[in-house]
């Protein structure tokens, strides 16, 4: 009787050991965009890994492609 | 660098839906999911205005605040992204977003709501930049390729501006000065605060 009770108690107390944690892990860490990609579609004119170069390139690209007042009419 | 921002110039948008098409094509967005859409106010009435709407990558993003599994994160450039491996598709972000940005594919047999999908400012997700895994989950990472969002770069009238906040504000300000009207920046007050939209701050509200 004691043996059965011990087995039951062990089964109940150890049941939670198989539970997967249900707390959120949050989002994974992301690589910054200025690090570039390994694919062949990178725009020319900047150096991957150089943040300043990337920022300057995007600013110039934005002005050239979106601000038509910069163009000679 | 300032924060990445979108501006839609309602004086220029002609409701061509080129931005919607560019986005769908660039990221191979599935049927039924529209990361970007064009909304027309007073449709059919003379003086109607159209604006292109997507995730505005808010300064204080409500979606981030309500997500129960903390799947959102913000990049150094202010782009609000999410991790689809963590998202449970609960839809809270959809209720919280003032722009209707979060989209949910229904591909299951019984139309089960899938993981949330939204505009990434063409910045992909947490997977390796430019990888196949990133493309399949979030679409192309154009920012890491040194490019700006496809919707803005494809806009035929340059109504939709995207990029560094200082740069797009400068372009828009120059236009307003040149034409002498149309200074309304739709959604900027909601996304980036009333001060950003050139309005006085609301007093008495936290």
Interface residues (C-beta under 8 A of the other chain):
Chain A: X24 X25 X26 X27 X28 X29 X30 X31 X32 X33 X34 X35 X36 X37 X38 X39 X41 X42 X43 X44 X45 X46 X54 X55 X57 X58 X59 X61 X62 X63 X65 X66 X67 X68 X69
Chain B: X1 X68 X69 X70 X71 X72 X73 X75 X76 X77 X81 X82 X83 X85 X86 X123 X125 X126 X127 X128 X129 X130 X131 X141 X143 X144 X145 X146 X147 X148 X152 X153 X158 X161 X162 X163 X164 X167 X168 X171 X174 X175 X178
